[in-house]
Amino acid sequence: MFTHAIVRTPGANFDAGLTTASFGRPLFDLVLKQYESYCQALVVCGLTLTPLEPDLRFPDSTFVEDTAILTPRGAILARPGASSREGEVEVIRPTILNFFPSPRTIDPPGTLDGGDICEAGNHFFIGLSHRTNEEGARQLAAHLAGFGYTSSTFDIRSIPSILHLKSGIACINDNTLVVMEELAGDVQFKKFNRIKVSEPESYAANCVRVNHRVLVAEGYPQLTADLHANGFNPLILDMSEFQKMDGGLSCLSLRF
């Protein structure tokens, strides 16, 4: 059960951030409206929010998930793989220290984005991507082992449709994964119950279990129906403006 979340309001230069998407520029008024709805959803799910002010130095900094990995046994500060985002970790460090006094760190030459890390009970899947390299994955695996967790790596660098591992997979309880079709057959996932997401709905694979609800992007009826059929309780949110900047539901908060 989560009790807290750290969030950061998007800045007015949000549209200057990094993106590989081709959906056009985000509409800032709608960005703020969707962000507010997202924060309200976290509160509805029982979380206390620690809201942070916009930081115009870092247009992508609303995607706080990439700055840290928070576990019940300790925290690891990440080291984002995009050079324009490196400073985001130092900016958020004081807030992390309020809750996790002795966080571990990912050090050069390692790079690691939190969006590449999928927690599945006591096991962590670590995505090797164009943002998370082998050295970053190695350091994270060592830190997780020190906390008593197991981990394994999953290379997504040959899959152009996703930026981070969690763009294509979500763990919504200890035994259930929501996973895009392109990843669903991998041997690492065979012990899990898998809710497969078809290619037309693949963006929705980035859903988030928050206590008794599953946050799901609006506009993906098949996945929503499959979640209901498997006994989950979806909470649907419009994410259109964040999708334009390669963002998803998990990206906008650090939950613990």
C-alpha positions in Angstrom: 0.0 0.0 0.0 1.3 3.4 -1.0 0.8 6.4 1.4 2.8 9.2 -0.3 3.7 10.6 -3.7 6.1 13.2 -4.9 4.9 15.3 -7.9 6.1 18.3 -9.7 3.9 20.8 -11.6 4.8 21.1 -15.3 6.5 24.3 -16.2 5.4 26.8 -18.9 8.2 25.5 -21.1 7.0 21.9 -20.9 6.9 21.7 -24.6 10.6 22.3 -24.8 11.3 18.9 -23.3 12.6 15.8 -25.0 10.2 13.7 -27.2 10.2 11.1 -30.0 6.5 11.4 -30.5 4.8 13.0 -33.4 1.5 14.1 -32.0 2.1 17.8 -32.1 2.9 20.4 -29.4 1.1 20.0 -26.0 -1.5 22.6 -25.1 -0.3 24.0 -21.8 -3.7 24.8 -20.3 -4.7 21.2 -21.0 -1.4 19.9 -19.6 -2.2 21.7 -16.3 -5.8 20.4 -16.3 -4.6 16.8 -16.9 -1.9 17.1 -14.3 -4.4 18.4 -11.7 -6.7 15.5 -12.5 -3.8 13.1 -12.0 -3.0 14.5 -8.6 -6.6 14.4 -7.6 -6.6 10.7 -8.6 -3.7 10.0 -6.3 -5.5 11.6 -3.4 -8.6 9.6 -4.2 -6.4 6.5 -4.0 -5.4 7.5 -0.5 -2.0 9.2 -1.0 -0.6 12.3 0.6 1.1 14.5 -2.0 4.4 16.3 -1.7 4.0 18.9 -4.5 7.0 20.6 -6.0 7.1 23.9 -7.9 7.9 24.0 -11.6 11.5 24.2 -12.5 12.0 25.9 -15.8 15.7 24.9 -16.0 14.5 21.4 -16.7 11.4 21.2 -19.0 11.1 17.4 -18.4 11.2 17.6 -14.6 7.5 17.0 -14.1 8.5 13.4 -15.0 9.9 12.8 -11.5 9.8 9.0 -11.7 13.1 9.1 -13.7 15.0 10.6 -10.8 14.8 7.9 -8.2 13.8 4.3 -7.3 11.9 4.2 -4.0 11.4 0.9 -2.2 10.1 0.0 1.2 13.7 -0.9 2.2 15.5 2.2 0.8 16.0 4.6 -2.1 18.4 4.9 -5.0 19.0 8.2 -6.7 19.1 7.7 -10.5 21.3 9.3 -13.1 19.2 10.1 -16.2 20.6 9.1 -19.5 19.7 12.3 -21.3 22.3 15.0 -20.5 19.7 17.7 -20.3 18.1 15.9 -17.4 21.1 15.2 -15.2 20.5 18.2 -12.9 17.0 17.0 -12.0 18.4 14.5 -9.5 20.2 17.2 -7.4 17.1 19.4 -7.5 14.9 16.6 -6.1 17.5 15.2 -3.7 16.5 17.3 -0.6 12.9 16.1 -1.0 14.0 12.5 -1.2 16.1 13.0 1.9 13.1 14.0 3.9 11.8 10.5 3.5 14.9 8.4 2.8 17.8 9.8 4.8 20.5 7.6 3.2 19.8 7.0 -0.4 22.2 5.0 -2.6 23.3 6.6 -5.9 24.0 5.6 -9.5 27.5 7.0 -10.4 29.3 7.7 -13.7 29.7 6.1 -16.1 26.4 4.5 -15.2 23.1 6.0 -16.5 19.7 5.0 -15.3 16.1 6.4 -15.7 13.5 5.3 -13.2 11.1 4.7 -16.0 13.2 1.6 -16.9 12.6 0.0 -13.5 9.6 -2.3 -13.0 9.0 -3.6 -9.5 7.3 -6.9 -9.3 7.0 -7.9 -5.7 10.5 -8.6 -4.4 11.9 -8.7 -7.9 12.9 -5.8 -10.2 13.0 -5.9 -14.0 15.7 -3.4 -15.1 15.4 -2.2 -18.7 18.4 -1.6 -20.8 17.5 1.3 -23.0 18.9 4.3 -24.8 18.6 6.0 -21.3 19.8 3.2 -19.0 23.1 1.5 -19.8 24.7 -1.7 -18.6 26.8 0.0 -15.9 23.7 1.8 -14.5 21.8 -1.5 -14.4 24.8 -3.3 -12.7 25.0 -0.6 -10.0 21.2 -0.7 -9.4 21.2 -4.5 -9.2 23.9 -4.3 -6.5 22.0 -1.8 -4.5 18.8 -3.8 -4.8 20.6 -6.9 -3.7 21.9 -5.0 -0.6 18.2 -4.3 0.2 17.4 -8.0 -0.2 15.7 -7.8 -3.6 16.4 -9.8 -6.8 16.6 -8.3 -10.2 17.1 -9.1 -13.9 17.7 -7.1 -17.0 15.6 -6.8 -20.1 17.0 -5.2 -23.2 14.5 -3.0 -25.1 17.1 -1.1 -27.3 15.8 -2.9 -30.4 12.2 -2.0 -29.8 11.7 1.5 -31.3 8.1 1.9 -30.1 9.0 2.3 -26.4 11.4 4.7 -24.7 11.5 3.0 -21.3 10.7 -0.5 -20.1 7.7 0.7 -18.2 6.3 2.2 -21.5 5.5 -1.4 -22.3 4.9 -3.2 -19.0 3.3 -2.6 -15.6 3.0 -4.8 -12.6 -0.4 -4.4 -11.0 -0.1 -7.0 -8.3 2.6 -9.6 -7.3 1.4 -12.0 -9.9 -0.1 -9.9 -12.7 1.6 -7.9 -15.5 0.0 -5.6 -18.0 2.3 -6.0 -21.0 2.4 -5.0 -24.6 2.2 -7.9 -27.1 5.7 -7.3 -28.3 7.1 -8.2 -24.9 4.5 -10.6 -23.6 6.1 -13.8 -24.7 9.4 -13.3 -23.0 10.5 -16.1 -20.8 11.0 -13.8 -17.8 7.3 -13.0 -17.7 6.0 -16.6 -18.1 5.4 -17.1 -14.3 3.0 -14.1 -14.2 -0.6 -13.8 -15.2 -0.3 -11.5 -18.2 -2.9 -9.1 -19.5 -1.8 -8.5 -23.0 -2.1 -5.1 -24.6 -2.7 -5.1 -28.4 -0.5 -2.9 -30.6 -3.2 -0.3 -31.2 -3.5 0.2 -27.4 0.1 -0.3 -26.5 0.4 3.2 -24.9 -2.0 2.1 -22.2 0.4 -0.6 -21.0 1.9 2.2 -18.9 -0.8 1.9 -16.2 -0.2 2.2 -12.5 -1.6 0.2 -9.5 -2.2 2.6 -6.7 -3.6 0.8 -3.7 -7.1 -0.4 -4.7 -7.2 1.2 -8.1 -5.4 1.0 -11.4 -4.8 4.3 -13.2 -5.3 3.8 -16.9 -5.0 6.2 -19.9 -8.3 7.3 -21.5 -9.2 6.0 -24.9 -8.2 2.3 -24.6 -11.4 0.4 -24.1 -10.1 -3.2 -24.6 -7.5 -2.9 -21.8 -10.0 -1.2 -19.5 -12.4 -4.1 -20.1 -9.7 -6.7 -19.5 -8.8 -5.1 -16.2 -12.4 -5.2 -15.1 -12.6 -8.9 -16.2 -9.5 -9.7 -14.1 -11.0 -8.1 -11.0 -9.2 -4.8 -11.1 -10.8 -1.4 -10.6 -9.6 1.1 -13.3 -9.5 4.8 -12.8 -9.4 6.4 -16.3 -7.4 9.6 -16.9 -6.8 11.7 -20.0 -3.1 11.7 -20.8 -3.1 13.1 -24.3 -0.8 16.1 -23.7 1.8 14.0 -21.7 1.8 11.4 -24.5 3.0 14.1 -26.8 6.1 14.3 -24.7 6.7 10.5 -24.3 5.2 10.6 -20.9 2.8 8.2 -19.2 0.9 7.7 -16.0 3.9 6.2 -14.0 6.2 9.1 -15.0 4.4 11.8 -13.1 5.0 10.7 -9.6 7.3 8.9 -7.2 5.0 6.7 -5.1 6.0 5.1 -1.8 
